[in-house]
Amino acid sequence: MRILRCISNSYRVKATGVFCACIIAVSTTTPAMATDAVDVVGSIFGALMNSVALTQVQNDWNAVDKDIRECISNRTNTKIEQIVQQGIRPKDPRLASHMQFCTQEVARAEERQRQEREAAAARAAQATRAKAKKAERHQEFVDKYGEEVASAIQAGEVIIGMPKEAAIAAKGKPRRTDVIPPSDELWYYGNERVAFSNGVATYVEH
């Protein structure tokens, strides 16, 4: 009973020195009891050392990038937990080729993500600049022609009362122009015709 209490206490404190004390205590018992007790102590000690070793292996894997761990798991078709239980560390030669491939693959993926983020940021900045420029241009037309004509220009439409330069701003130069003396003109935009009198749109046919 004294030996069993010693073993139980030593297991709780996880101190090898106490194991030694237990083994010394075993020597005072009968040979048969001593042999059994030593086997029990050795079994407990071995289990404890194995647990410590696996904990160290697990810590080594915890330090490895999550994406690399997932890549290695996929390439070996083995969960990392199973690899840990086998006592295989990340630097084990058996995993060298997988580790090298996964490290490079993850680095490439991170580089692609970085480039995509930069491209997205550049597009967003460009869109912001374009929006600001569009708003600035619209305000210029408002100041020059008024809100109604400025809105038509922004919509790409020609409306009655719109000056010729405003029509060009809205739709560009016409495909064809007919001059009707003395001061009238007929502009053609595809199937659309716009009549101008004294430089101002007087008729729009869609």
GROMACS elastic network, one bead per residue, 0.5 to 0.9 nm:
[ bonds ]
;  ai    aj funct       b0    kb
    1     4     6  0.51325   500
    1     5     6  0.62852   500
    1     6     6  0.86372   500
    2     5     6  0.52434   500
    2     6     6  0.62840   500
    2     7     6  0.87854   500
    2    25     6  0.85812   500
    3     6     6  0.50352   500
    3     7     6  0.62224   500
    3     8     6  0.86150   500
    3    22     6  0.65440   500
    3    23     6  0.86138   500
    3    25     6  0.68995   500
    3    26     6  0.66773   500
    3    37     6  0.73267   500
    4     7     6  0.50762   500
    4     8     6  0.61070   500
    4     9     6  0.85767   500
    4    22     6  0.88732   500
    4    37     6  0.79533   500
    5     8     6  0.50744   500
    5     9     6  0.61232   500
    5    10     6  0.84984   500
    6     9     6  0.51829   500
    6    10     6  0.60543   500
    6    11     6  0.85877   500
    6    18     6  0.78626   500
    6    19     6  0.80953   500
    6    21     6  0.82452   500
    6    22     6  0.58632   500
    6    25     6  0.86848   500
    7    10     6  0.50582   500
    7    11     6  0.61305   500
    7    12     6  0.86892   500
    7    18     6  0.82554   500
    7    19     6  0.70614   500
    7    22     6  0.64960   500
    7    37     6  0.86214   500
    7    40     6  0.82372   500
    7    41     6  0.65535   500
    7    44     6  0.84923   500
    8    11     6  0.52335   500
    8    12     6  0.64437   500
    8    13     6  0.89077   500
    9    12     6  0.51794   500
    9    13     6  0.63301   500
    9    14     6  0.84284   500
    9    18     6  0.82045   500
   10    13     6  0.52520   500
   10    14     6  0.57426   500
   10    15     6  0.61935   500
   10    16     6  0.77182   500
   10    17     6  0.84832   500
   10    18     6  0.54196   500
   10    19     6  0.59900   500
   10    22     6  0.80686   500
   11    14     6  0.50558   500
   11    15     6  0.75522   500
   11    18     6  0.87680   500
   11    19     6  0.82766   500
   11    41     6  0.89020   500
   11    44     6  0.71534   500
   11    45     6  0.78548   500
   11    48     6  0.81224   500
   12    15     6  0.83483   500
   13    16     6  0.89872   500
   13    18     6  0.83025   500
   14    17     6  0.89538   500
   14    18     6  0.81297   500
   14    19     6  0.86001   500
   14    45     6  0.84801   500
   14    48     6  0.76337   500
   15    18     6  0.55452   500
   15    19     6  0.68473   500
   16    20     6  0.64396   500
   16    21     6  0.87770   500
   16    45     6  0.79366   500
   17    20     6  0.51199   500
   17    21     6  0.64233   500
   17    22     6  0.87798   500
   18    22     6  0.62242   500
   18    23     6  0.86313   500
   19    22     6  0.50023   500
   19    23     6  0.62310   500
   19    24     6  0.86462   500
   19    41     6  0.69863   500
   19    42     6  0.87892   500
   19    45     6  0.78676   500
   20    23     6  0.50413   500
   20    24     6  0.62259   500
   20    25     6  0.85642   500
   21    24     6  0.50625   500
   21    25     6  0.61738   500
   21    26     6  0.86198   500
   22    26     6  0.61794   500
   22    27     6  0.89010   500
   22    37     6  0.87400   500
   22    38     6  0.85386   500
   22    41     6  0.79809   500
   23    27     6  0.67261   500
   23    34     6  0.81764   500
   23    37     6  0.78386   500
   23    38     6  0.63724   500
   23    41     6  0.76841   500
   24    27     6  0.53505   500
   24    28     6  0.74704   500
   25    28     6  0.56683   500
   25    29     6  0.74753   500
   25    34     6  0.87334   500
   26    29     6  0.54323   500
   26    30     6  0.81799   500
   26    31     6  0.87102   500
   26    33     6  0.76274   500
   26    35     6  0.82052   500
   26    37     6  0.67354   500
   26    38     6  0.73082   500
   27    30     6  0.76109   500
   27    31     6  0.77434   500
   27    34     6  0.61477   500
   28    31     6  0.87674   500
   28    34     6  0.79567   500
   29    32     6  0.82196   500
   29    33     6  0.62463   500
   29    34     6  0.58074   500
   30    33     6  0.53147   500
   30    34     6  0.59795   500
   30    35     6  0.86757   500
   31    35     6  0.61794   500
   31    36     6  0.87422   500
   32    35     6  0.52919   500
   32    36     6  0.64429   500
   32    37     6  0.86761   500
   33    36     6  0.52386   500
   33    37     6  0.60850   500
   33    38     6  0.85731   500
   34    37     6  0.51167   500
   34    38     6  0.60740   500
   34    39     6  0.85953   500
   35    38     6  0.52037   500
   35    39     6  0.62765   500
   35    40     6  0.87418   500
   36    39     6  0.51578   500
   36    40     6  0.63157   500
   36    41     6  0.87052   500
   37    40     6  0.50437   500
   37    41     6  0.61346   500
   37    42     6  0.84830   500
   38    41     6  0.50232   500
   38    42     6  0.59524   500
   38    43     6  0.84372   500
   39    42     6  0.50473   500
   39    43     6  0.60363   500
   39    44     6  0.85981   500
   40    43     6  0.50934   500
   40    44     6  0.61991   500
   40    45     6  0.84764   500
   41    44     6  0.52076   500
   41    45     6  0.59763   500
   41    46     6  0.84203   500
   42    45     6  0.50212   500
   42    46     6  0.59015   500
   42    47     6  0.84782   500
   43    46     6  0.51073   500
   43    47     6  0.61473   500
   43    48     6  0.85547   500
   44    47     6  0.51419   500
   44    48     6  0.61185   500
   44    49     6  0.86200   500
   45    48     6  0.50773   500
   45    49     6  0.61547   500
   45    50     6  0.85553   500
   46    49     6  0.51480   500
   46    50     6  0.60866   500
   46    51     6  0.85529   500
   47    50     6  0.50778   500
   47    51     6  0.61377   500
   47    52     6  0.86772   500
   48    51     6  0.50800   500
   48    52     6  0.62911   500
   48    53     6  0.86760   500
   49    52     6  0.50855   500
   49    53     6  0.61747   500
   49    54     6  0.86678   500
   50    53     6  0.50491   500
   50    54     6  0.61801   500
   50    55     6  0.85484   500
   51    54     6  0.52082   500
   51    55     6  0.61621   500
   51    56     6  0.87073   500
   52    55     6  0.50529   500
   52    56     6  0.63404   500
   52    57     6  0.87616   500
   53    56     6  0.51265   500
   53    57     6  0.63178   500
   53    58     6  0.86694   500
   53    87     6  0.76205   500
   54    58     6  0.60596   500
   54    59     6  0.85181   500
   54    84     6  0.65950   500
   54    85     6  0.67175   500
   54    86     6  0.84673   500
   54    87     6  0.61221   500
   55    58     6  0.50138   500
   55    59     6  0.61598   500
   55    60     6  0.86513   500
   55    84     6  0.86740   500
   56    59     6  0.50318   500
   56    60     6  0.62807   500
   56    61     6  0.87956   500
   56    89     6  0.89611   500
   57    60     6  0.50773   500
   57    61     6  0.64323   500
   57    62     6  0.86934   500
   57    84     6  0.61358   500
   57    85     6  0.86378   500
   57    87     6  0.63655   500
   57    88     6  0.70515   500
   57    89     6  0.56196   500
   57    90     6  0.82271   500
   58    61     6  0.51312   500
   58    62     6  0.61172   500
   58    63     6  0.87545   500
   58    81     6  0.81706   500
   58    84     6  0.60251   500
   58    85     6  0.87572   500
   58    87     6  0.87310   500
   58    89     6  0.81162   500
   59    63     6  0.64268   500
   60    63     6  0.53699   500
   60    64     6  0.69778   500
   60    89     6  0.67247   500
   60    90     6  0.68275   500
   61    64     6  0.51875   500
   61    65     6  0.84271   500
   61    69     6  0.76810   500
   61    80     6  0.80427   500
   61    84     6  0.79644   500
   61    89     6  0.70244   500
   61    90     6  0.62215   500
   62    65     6  0.77025   500
   62    66     6  0.80439   500
   62    69     6  0.88434   500
   63    66     6  0.86085   500
   64    67     6  0.85275   500
   64    68     6  0.68432   500
   64    69     6  0.66260   500
   64    90     6  0.77915   500
   65    68     6  0.52339   500
   65    69     6  0.63315   500
   65    70     6  0.87865   500
   65   103     6  0.88215   500
   66    69     6  0.51461   500
   66    70     6  0.63114   500
   66    71     6  0.86777   500
   67    70     6  0.50626   500
   67    71     6  0.61145   500
   67    72     6  0.86515   500
   67   102     6  0.83043   500
   67   103     6  0.88457   500
   67   106     6  0.66595   500
   68    72     6  0.61629   500
   68    73     6  0.85016   500
   68    99     6  0.75502   500
   68   102     6  0.55223   500
   68   103     6  0.61297   500
   68   105     6  0.84036   500
   68   106     6  0.64839   500
   69    72     6  0.52181   500
   69    73     6  0.61160   500
   69    74     6  0.86449   500
   69    80     6  0.70344   500
   69    99     6  0.88081   500
   69   102     6  0.82900   500
   70    73     6  0.50359   500
   70    74     6  0.61986   500
   70    75     6  0.86418   500
   70    79     6  0.84458   500
   70    80     6  0.80751   500
   70   102     6  0.89065   500
   71    74     6  0.51463   500
   71    75     6  0.61472   500
   71    76     6  0.86011   500
   71    98     6  0.83841   500
   71    99     6  0.86922   500
   71   101     6  0.88926   500
   71   102     6  0.57879   500
   71   103     6  0.87820   500
   71   105     6  0.85785   500
   71   106     6  0.82895   500
   72    75     6  0.50493   500
   72    76     6  0.59940   500
   72    77     6  0.80327   500
   72    78     6  0.81258   500
   72    79     6  0.86653   500
   72    80     6  0.81092   500
   72    95     6  0.83229   500
   72    98     6  0.61202   500
   72    99     6  0.67900   500
   72   101     6  0.87982   500
   72   102     6  0.65132   500
   73    76     6  0.53650   500
   73    77     6  0.55477   500
   73    78     6  0.51114   500
   73    79     6  0.52727   500
   73    80     6  0.60354   500
   73    83     6  0.88327   500
   74    78     6  0.69247   500
   74    79     6  0.80275   500
   75    78     6  0.79339   500
   75    98     6  0.71444   500
   75   102     6  0.87777   500
   76    79     6  0.82406   500
   76    95     6  0.89457   500
   76    98     6  0.80467   500
   78    81     6  0.82966   500
   78    82     6  0.65722   500
   78    83     6  0.69651   500
   79    82     6  0.52940   500
   79    83     6  0.65188   500
   79    84     6  0.87981   500
   80    84     6  0.61334   500
   80    85     6  0.86128   500
   81    84     6  0.50636   500
   81    85     6  0.62702   500
   81    86     6  0.87951   500
   82    85     6  0.50399   500
   82    86     6  0.64420   500
   82    87     6  0.88782   500
   83    86     6  0.51934   500
   83    87     6  0.66554   500
   83    88     6  0.57217   500
   83    89     6  0.79716   500
   84    87     6  0.50375   500
   84    88     6  0.57117   500
   84    89     6  0.71329   500
   85    88     6  0.76080   500
   86    89     6  0.89543   500
   88    91     6  0.82181   500
   88    92     6  0.61875   500
   88    94     6  0.86424   500
   88    95     6  0.86559   500
   89    92     6  0.52666   500
   89    95     6  0.85528   500
   90    93     6  0.86319   500
   90    95     6  0.69361   500
   90    96     6  0.81637   500
   90    99     6  0.75919   500
   91    94     6  0.83597   500
   91    95     6  0.69332   500
   91    96     6  0.66930   500
   91    99     6  0.81078   500
   92    95     6  0.55714   500
   92    96     6  0.65724   500
   93    97     6  0.81083   500
   94    97     6  0.76160   500
   94    98     6  0.84105   500
   95    98     6  0.52603   500
   95    99     6  0.58619   500
   95   100     6  0.85090   500
   96    99     6  0.51072   500
   96   100     6  0.61229   500
   96   101     6  0.86107   500
   97   100     6  0.51788   500
   97   101     6  0.61573   500
   97   102     6  0.85505   500
   98   101     6  0.51611   500
   98   102     6  0.59856   500
   98   103     6  0.83785   500
   99   102     6  0.52184   500
   99   103     6  0.59230   500
   99   104     6  0.85299   500
  100   103     6  0.52346   500
  100   104     6  0.62705   500
  100   105     6  0.85480   500
  101   104     6  0.53190   500
  101   105     6  0.60269   500
  101   106     6  0.85899   500
  102   106     6  0.59341   500
  102   107     6  0.83539   500
  103   106     6  0.53247   500
  103   107     6  0.61590   500
  103   108     6  0.86689   500
  104   107     6  0.50271   500
  104   108     6  0.61460   500
  104   109     6  0.85983   500
  105   108     6  0.50992   500
  105   109     6  0.61783   500
  105   110     6  0.86175   500
  106   110     6  0.61012   500
  106   111     6  0.85405   500
  107   110     6  0.51122   500
  107   111     6  0.61799   500
  107   112     6  0.86704   500
  108   111     6  0.50234   500
  108   112     6  0.61965   500
  108   113     6  0.86112   500
  109   112     6  0.50736   500
  109   113     6  0.61879   500
  109   114     6  0.85811   500
  110   113     6  0.50208   500
  110   114     6  0.61097   500
  110   115     6  0.86349   500
  111   115     6  0.61958   500
  111   116     6  0.85489   500
  112   115     6  0.51073   500
  112   116     6  0.60917   500
  112   117     6  0.85709   500
  113   117     6  0.60999   500
  113   118     6  0.85678   500
  114   117     6  0.51245   500
  114   118     6  0.62102   500
  114   119     6  0.85809   500
  115   118     6  0.50538   500
  115   119     6  0.60324   500
  115   120     6  0.84845   500
  116   120     6  0.60046   500
  116   121     6  0.84612   500
  117   120     6  0.50612   500
  117   121     6  0.60722   500
  117   122     6  0.85259   500
  118   121     6  0.50301   500
  118   122     6  0.60896   500
  118   123     6  0.86099   500
  119   123     6  0.61532   500
  119   124     6  0.85500   500
  120   123     6  0.50851   500
  120   124     6  0.61152   500
  120   125     6  0.85527   500
  121   124     6  0.50565   500
  121   125     6  0.61101   500
  121   126     6  0.85313   500
  122   125     6  0.50781   500
  122   126     6  0.60696   500
  122   127     6  0.85321   500
  123   127     6  0.60344   500
  123   128     6  0.85041   500
  124   127     6  0.50553   500
  124   128     6  0.61415   500
  124   129     6  0.86304   500
  125   128     6  0.50456   500
  125   129     6  0.62220   500
  125   130     6  0.85980   500
  126   129     6  0.50844   500
  126   130     6  0.60785   500
  126   131     6  0.85168   500
  127   130     6  0.50075   500
  127   131     6  0.60293   500
  127   132     6  0.85144   500
  128   131     6  0.51150   500
  128   132     6  0.61651   500
  128   133     6  0.85410   500
  129   132     6  0.50841   500
  129   133     6  0.60456   500
  129   134     6  0.84857   500
  130   133     6  0.50104   500
  130   134     6  0.59940   500
  130   135     6  0.85183   500
  131   134     6  0.50470   500
  131   135     6  0.61485   500
  131   136     6  0.85297   500
  132   135     6  0.51059   500
  132   136     6  0.60980   500
  132   137     6  0.85601   500
  133   137     6  0.60409   500
  133   138     6  0.84709   500
  134   137     6  0.50621   500
  134   138     6  0.60517   500
  134   139     6  0.85848   500
  134   154     6  0.85888   500
  135   138     6  0.50413   500
  135   139     6  0.62055   500
  135   140     6  0.86586   500
  136   139     6  0.51619   500
  136   140     6  0.63264   500
  136   141     6  0.88663   500
  137   140     6  0.50607   500
  137   141     6  0.64503   500
  137   142     6  0.86997   500
  138   141     6  0.51593   500
  138   142     6  0.61872   500
  138   143     6  0.86683   500
  138   147     6  0.87709   500
  138   150     6  0.61244   500
  138   151     6  0.75684   500
  138   153     6  0.82759   500
  138   154     6  0.69542   500
  139   143     6  0.61131   500
  139   144     6  0.84982   500
  139   147     6  0.85569   500
  139   150     6  0.78060   500
  140   143     6  0.51673   500
  140   144     6  0.62099   500
  140   145     6  0.85453   500
  140   150     6  0.83485   500
  141   145     6  0.55919   500
  141   146     6  0.68090   500
  141   147     6  0.76923   500
  141   149     6  0.76217   500
  141   150     6  0.50046   500
  141   151     6  0.85384   500
  141   153     6  0.81370   500
  141   166     6  0.83993   500
  142   145     6  0.54006   500
  142   148     6  0.79325   500
  142   149     6  0.74397   500
  142   150     6  0.51704   500
  142   151     6  0.81156   500
  143   146     6  0.59685   500
  143   147     6  0.80059   500
  143   150     6  0.86381   500
  144   150     6  0.83892   500
  145   148     6  0.78819   500
  145   149     6  0.58887   500
  145   150     6  0.64090   500
  145   162     6  0.82420   500
  145   163     6  0.85697   500
  145   166     6  0.80496   500
  146   149     6  0.58143   500
  146   150     6  0.60749   500
  146   151     6  0.86589   500
  147   150     6  0.50032   500
  147   151     6  0.59889   500
  147   152     6  0.85838   500
  148   151     6  0.52720   500
  148   152     6  0.63386   500
  148   153     6  0.87615   500
  149   152     6  0.50076   500
  149   153     6  0.61809   500
  149   154     6  0.86241   500
  149   158     6  0.84021   500
  149   159     6  0.74815   500
  149   161     6  0.82593   500
  149   162     6  0.64281   500
  149   166     6  0.76759   500
  150   153     6  0.51215   500
  150   154     6  0.62702   500
  150   155     6  0.86957   500
  150   166     6  0.83418   500
  150   170     6  0.89385   500
  151   154     6  0.50235   500
  151   155     6  0.62141   500
  151   156     6  0.86338   500
  151   157     6  0.87319   500
  152   156     6  0.60967   500
  152   157     6  0.51066   500
  152   158     6  0.65068   500
  152   159     6  0.69982   500
  152   162     6  0.89966   500
  152   170     6  0.71298   500
  153   157     6  0.58695   500
  153   158     6  0.72019   500
  153   166     6  0.68886   500
  153   167     6  0.72597   500
  153   168     6  0.88158   500
  153   169     6  0.63464   500
  153   171     6  0.77836   500
  154   157     6  0.77197   500
  154   169     6  0.87596   500
  154   170     6  0.67090   500
  155   158     6  0.89674   500
  155   170     6  0.73622   500
  156   167     6  0.85721   500
  156   169     6  0.81149   500
  156   171     6  0.55850   500
  157   167     6  0.76663   500
  157   170     6  0.58271   500
  157   171     6  0.67201   500
  158   161     6  0.89170   500
  158   162     6  0.67852   500
  158   166     6  0.81378   500
  158   167     6  0.56137   500
  158   168     6  0.88401   500
  158   170     6  0.66588   500
  158   171     6  0.74342   500
  158   194     6  0.78470   500
  158   201     6  0.79683   500
  158   204     6  0.72913   500
  159   162     6  0.57259   500
  159   167     6  0.81715   500
  159   194     6  0.88303   500
  159   201     6  0.69402   500
  159   202     6  0.83607   500
  159   203     6  0.80522   500
  159   204     6  0.67894   500
  160   163     6  0.87091   500
  160   194     6  0.88156   500
  160   196     6  0.89840   500
  160   200     6  0.76094   500
  160   202     6  0.51861   500
  160   203     6  0.60559   500
  160   204     6  0.67836   500
  161   200     6  0.55819   500
  161   201     6  0.51016   500
  161   202     6  0.62554   500
  161   203     6  0.87807   500
  162   165     6  0.82727   500
  162   166     6  0.61247   500
  162   167     6  0.64593   500
  162   196     6  0.89881   500
  162   199     6  0.86025   500
  162   200     6  0.55787   500
  162   201     6  0.52605   500
  162   202     6  0.82234   500
  163   166     6  0.52239   500
  163   167     6  0.63559   500
  163   168     6  0.88461   500
  163   196     6  0.82723   500
  163   199     6  0.58060   500
  163   201     6  0.61910   500
  164   168     6  0.63097   500
  164   169     6  0.86373   500
  164   196     6  0.75500   500
  164   199     6  0.56770   500
  164   200     6  0.60542   500
  164   201     6  0.70141   500
  165   168     6  0.50845   500
  165   169     6  0.62450   500
  165   170     6  0.86918   500
  165   199     6  0.86459   500
  166   170     6  0.61958   500
  166   171     6  0.87023   500
  167   171     6  0.60267   500
  167   172     6  0.70933   500
  167   173     6  0.81574   500
  167   201     6  0.83093   500
  168   171     6  0.52883   500
  168   173     6  0.52891   500
  168   174     6  0.77162   500
  169   172     6  0.57691   500
  169   173     6  0.83834   500
  171   174     6  0.77807   500
  171   189     6  0.81179   500
  173   176     6  0.85481   500
  173   187     6  0.88631   500
  173   189     6  0.84187   500
  174   177     6  0.66522   500
  174   187     6  0.58043   500
  174   188     6  0.54989   500
  174   189     6  0.53737   500
  174   190     6  0.84735   500
  175   187     6  0.75794   500
  175   188     6  0.56974   500
  175   189     6  0.57318   500
  175   190     6  0.71463   500
  176   186     6  0.83377   500
  176   187     6  0.59988   500
  176   188     6  0.52014   500
  176   189     6  0.74864   500
  177   185     6  0.68728   500
  177   186     6  0.57091   500
  177   188     6  0.63084   500
  178   184     6  0.86079   500
  178   185     6  0.55870   500
  178   187     6  0.64741   500
  178   188     6  0.84212   500
  179   182     6  0.82475   500
  179   183     6  0.75804   500
  179   184     6  0.61381   500
  179   186     6  0.64425   500
  179   187     6  0.87663   500
  180   183     6  0.64494   500
  180   185     6  0.53337   500
  180   186     6  0.74409   500
  181   184     6  0.59438   500
  181   185     6  0.79797   500
  183   196     6  0.82416   500
  183   197     6  0.60963   500
  183   198     6  0.55732   500
  183   199     6  0.77857   500
  184   195     6  0.72249   500
  184   196     6  0.54666   500
  184   198     6  0.63385   500
  184   199     6  0.76311   500
  185   194     6  0.82283   500
  185   195     6  0.57747   500
  185   196     6  0.51146   500
  185   197     6  0.66552   500
  185   198     6  0.86258   500
  185   199     6  0.82126   500
  186   193     6  0.67272   500
  186   194     6  0.56908   500
  186   196     6  0.63099   500
  187   192     6  0.83154   500
  187   193     6  0.55657   500
  187   194     6  0.50718   500
  187   195     6  0.63023   500
  187   196     6  0.79064   500
  188   191     6  0.71066   500
  188   192     6  0.59090   500
  188   194     6  0.65592   500
  188   195     6  0.89816   500
  189   193     6  0.60837   500
  189   194     6  0.79806   500
  190   193     6  0.78088   500
  191   205     6  0.82055   500
  191   206     6  0.65416   500
  192   204     6  0.73439   500
  192   205     6  0.54688   500
  193   203     6  0.80488   500
  193   204     6  0.58985   500
  193   205     6  0.50661   500
  193   206     6  0.67275   500
  194   201     6  0.66123   500
  194   202     6  0.75938   500
  194   203     6  0.56549   500
  194   205     6  0.63215   500
  194   206     6  0.87379   500
  195   200     6  0.82395   500
  195   201     6  0.56594   500
  195   202     6  0.56553   500
  195   204     6  0.64864   500
  195   205     6  0.85800   500
  196   199     6  0.55955   500
  196   200     6  0.50657   500
  196   202     6  0.54653   500
  196   203     6  0.71197   500
  197   200     6  0.54110   500
  197   201     6  0.64709   500
  197   202     6  0.63889   500
  198   201     6  0.85341   500
  201   204     6  0.74269   500
